Amino acid sequence: MQSPRLNYVNCVSTAGVHRMAYWEWGDPDNDRVLVCVHGLTRTGRDFDDMALAMSAEYRVICPDIVGRGASDFLLNPSLYAVPQYVSDIFTLLARVNAKTLDWIGTSMGGLIGMVFAGLVRKADLYIANQEPRDESMPGKTGLALNRLVLNDVGPKIELAAIRRIGAYVGNGLEFESLESAVAYMKINAASFGPLNDSQWLEFTKSVIKFKDNAWKSHYDVRIAQTFKEQESEEALAAAEAYLWRSYKAIDCPILILRGENSDLLSRESVAQMLEQNKNSQMAEIPEVGHAPTLMPNEQIQTVRNFLLS
């Protein structure tokens, strides 16, 4: 199997400078870029199968969001939140210099995508409304999304799912062998399936690393600190209000993927999303909860057909 290239970009936070890793597939000179952003405790390697399938048409960029995978850990854990992640993505895209930009976001990656799209839309409107216009300056930021895939996530997030995720995210995993890690994932991450044995191995290897004579979680367990702050109904309501404004402003085609058994994205929420943004469409993935892995061929083909249609 083809391997991706590992690169880094320097990003800035109020605590200083940190490196964000990103995995790159396809022709590095291709200015048609597909960004794939992972979920809360995952990495950019989650998208290996999808990236390989799309690498003939796109330069595929799969970042390890800060605090995960090959990226640095932040000095200040309170910065593990969507505003910092979006800021890092803007820095990454300045490096990538895409002419056209598509986005696949799984769970947290979808939230980052919605906020990013909303900010770009707002900036483009601001530029367009400036008077007098300087005709020598571009009329847009050049960062607008061409197509957006939201993988099992939307502006409304079920509180019960947030509390379920919060119960484990701060507990780092440790295993004596890779085989025991895979066995654990087959049971405790069953909602991501069904996957075959080879896929479960790849699913596990993308988030477990060998360190100090044991297989351990790749991420900074301190990401739980800010995540738990969102578990109250008040905090969730404020976040949802902002996300709905961002979502409604998105003016490109949107594909909403929903796991048939998802506890994070309800059918009622999807119906509301389809109503609130007429650019959206939905596909439901059978026998899967939160969230589809985008590893099986059927899931890859669903996304591929949308992006290339």
N, C-alpha and C positions, 0 to 999 in steps of 0.2 A: 504494500500500500504506500502511495506517495506520502511524504512527510511535509509538514508545513515549515516555514521559516520563522524563527523566533527573533523578534525585534523589541526594542524598548523606546519609550518616549518619556522625557522628563516633564512632570506635571507639578503644579504649585498648589499648596494649601496654606492656611493661616499658620500651620505648624512648620512650614518649610517646603523643601523639594522632595518629591518621591518619584520613583520610576514605575511606570505602568508597562507591563509586558503585553505584547500582542502577537498572535500567530497569524501568519500571512500565507495565503494560498493563491495560485494562479500567477499570471503574468504581472510582474511588479510595475510594468509600464502601462497597464490597462487602467484608464481613468474612469471606468465603470466599476464602482465599488459597492460591495455588499458587506455591511457591518452586522455581525452576529454577537449579541450580548446575552450572557448566561444568567442563571438564577442566583439566589442569595448565597448558597454555599457551594456553587459549582465553579467551573472554569471555562475558558475559551475552547478547550479541547473537547467539550461536549459536542461541538459542531463539526467534528472531523468528517463524518459521513456526509453531512449536508454540504460542507465546504468543498469537499472533493467533487461532489456531484455538480456544483455550480462553478467550479474553478475555470472551466473553459470559456464561460461567458463573463465572469466577474473576476476582479481582484478581490478576494474574500479576506476580511479583516476580523479576527476573533480575539478581542482583548480579554485579559485576566483583570477584571475590575480590582482596584487597589485593595489589598488585604487578602487576596486570593492567589493561588497558583504561583506563578513565577514573578508576580508583582511584589513591590515592597509592602510592608505593613506600616500603617500610619502611627506616628508618635502620639497623636491625640485621638483616641478611639471615638470621641464624640463626633468626629468628622465622617464616620462611616454612615453616610446618608446620601440620598439621591442628589442633592445640590452639588456635593463634591464629585460624585460620579459623572454628572452631566458636564461639569467643568472639565474633567479629565478627558471626556469624549471630544469636546471642542478642541482641546489641545492635540489629541490624536488626529483629528480630521484635518487640522492645519498641517500636520506632517504628511498625511496621505494625499492631500490635494486632489480630491475627487471631483470629476466633472458631473457625474450623476451618482446619486446615493440611494441605495435601498437598505432596509433594516429588518432584521429578525430579532425579536426580543422575547426571551423566555422568562416569565414571571417578573422578577426584579428588572431584567433586561428590557421587558416591555414597558415598565413604569419609566425607566430612564428614557426610552424612545419616545413616549408620549410627552414628557416634559421637554425633551430636546426639540421635538417637532413644534410644540407650542411656542417655545422661545424663538425659534427660527422664523416662524410665521409672524410673530409679533415684530421682530426686527425688520423683516421684509416690508411689512406694512408701514413701519416708521420711516424707512428709507424712501418708500414710494410717495409718502405724503409730505416730504420735505419741500419747502418753498423758500427761495427759488431753487429749482433743480440745477445741479451742476452736471451737465450732459457728459462731462469727461469721466464721471464716476459711475460704477455699475449700479444698476437699479435694484439689485438684490444681493443678499449675502452670498449666494451661490451654494448654500448648504441645505436647501430644501429637499425633503425626501421625495423620491419618485414613487416608492411603494413601501408599505409598512406591514409587517406580520407581527401580531400580538399573540404570543403562544401562552394560552391559558391565563390571561390576566386582563384586567380592565380597570376603569376608574373606581369601581366599587369592589372592595375586597371584604370577604366575609370575616367577621371578627373571630369566629371559632377557628378558622384556618390560620389566622395570624397567631392565635394563642397556641395552636398545635405546633406550628413551626418554631415559635419562641421557646417551647418547652425543651427542644433538643439543640437549637443552634449554638448555644453557649457551652455545650458539652463536647469537647474534642474526642474523636474516636481513636482507638489504638488497637492494633491487631498483631499477632505473632507472625502471621503469614499472609500473603496476598490471597491465598485460597480461602482463609477464614474471613477475610474482608469481603470477598465476593459472595460467600455464603450469607454473610450478614446483610449485604445489600439486597440479595434476592428476596429476603424476608421483610426487611424494614423499609425498603424502597420499592416495594411491590407495586405501588400506585403508578410508577413510571412505566411499567411493563404493559403487555407481555414482550419479553426480549428472549433471544436465544442465548446459549451459554457464551458464545463469542462476544455478543453485544453486552452481556452483563460484565464480562471481564473488562471490556473497553470502558464501560460506564464507571466501573470502580477505579480503574487505573487513572482516570482523569481527575480524581479528587483525593487520591491516597498517595502519599509519598513515603519513601523509606528514609527514616532518620533515627539516629540513636538506637540502631538494632531493632526497630519496630516499624510497622506500617502505620502512619498517622494521617490525620486530616491535614489538608494542605492550607486551610484558611486560618486567619486570626480569630480565635474564639471571642475576642472582644467586640466583634461586629454585633454580638447579641445585645450590647449595651444600648445602642441607639434603637435597635429593632424593638426591644421591649418597651421603649418609651412610646411606641405607636400602638400599644395594646389597649389603651383606654378608648372608650367610645368617643370622647371629645377629640382626642388627637386624630383618630381615624376619620371622623367627620370633617375635620379641617383639611386633612390630606385629600380626601375624596373630592371636596369642593374644588380644590386647585386642579386635581387631575381631570375632572369633568370639563373645566374651562379649557384645559390644554387639548383634551380629546376632541371637543366640539370644533376647535379651530383647525384641526388637521384637514388639509384640502387635497390629499392624495388618496389613492385607493388603499383600503385597509382590509387585511384578512385576519379575522379573529378565529384562532384555533381554540377549541375547548375539549378537554378530556371528558369523555362521557360521564365519568364518576367524580369529576373535580369537586372538591369542597371549597376551592378558592374563587372560582368563577362560576356563578350559578346561571342556569338557563334564563332566569328572569333578568339578570344583569346583562346578558348578551342581547336579549330582546330590547332592553333600554338603549344599549349601545347602537344597535341597528337603527333605532328610531332617532337617536340624537345626532348621528352622522350618516348621511345618505351615501357616503363614499365607502361604507363598510359592507362586508359580507362575512358569512360564518361557515366554518366546516367543523363538524364534531368528530373526534377521534374515538372509535369504539374501544371498550375494554381497558381504558386508561383513566387514571385520576389526574392529580396534579403532580407533574405536568408531562405532556408528551415529550419524548426524548428526541424526536426528529431523527431517529436512527433507522427505523424500518423503511423499506422502499416505498410503501404506500404513503407514509407521512412525507417523505422527501418529495415524492411526485406531486402531492397536493400543493406543497409550497412552491415547487419549481413551476408548475403550471400557472400559478398566480403571478409569480415574479416575471415570467417571460411572456405572459399573455399580452 
